[in-house]
Amino acid sequence: MHQATLNPKWEGLVARYAWSFPTVGSAASGLLSDDLRQAARQKRIAGIPSDLGNAVVIGIVLQLMRAASEGNLQGSDVPSAVMAILQSLGATRREATAIMKRIL
């Protein structure tokens, strides 16, 4: 998402491509599913089906990339976007904030 704010036109193309050819990202989707299952086992997120978790994360990320390509998302918005993704997966605000502090 940060890259999308730096190069909006390129990210707009990537987001449109991802929507048009969803099987291209199947390897990344598999890794995301693994990460979500592990996070659920560790009680860091809600125990939701991995397909649902994938849809939530990928949907939000692609929509945010599109917003960035249209100039509606700035680099300063990225931490809030990541917090929204984490919370949509069932992380508490406190947990999401702690994660953001670690990665920033």
Secondary structure as UniProt FT lines:
FT   HELIX           2..6
FT   HELIX           8..20
FT   HELIX           22..25
FT   HELIX           26..41
FT   TURN            42..43
FT   HELIX           50..69
FT   TURN            70..71
FT   HELIX           75..77
FT   HELIX           78..88
FT   TURN            89..90
FT   HELIX           93..103
//
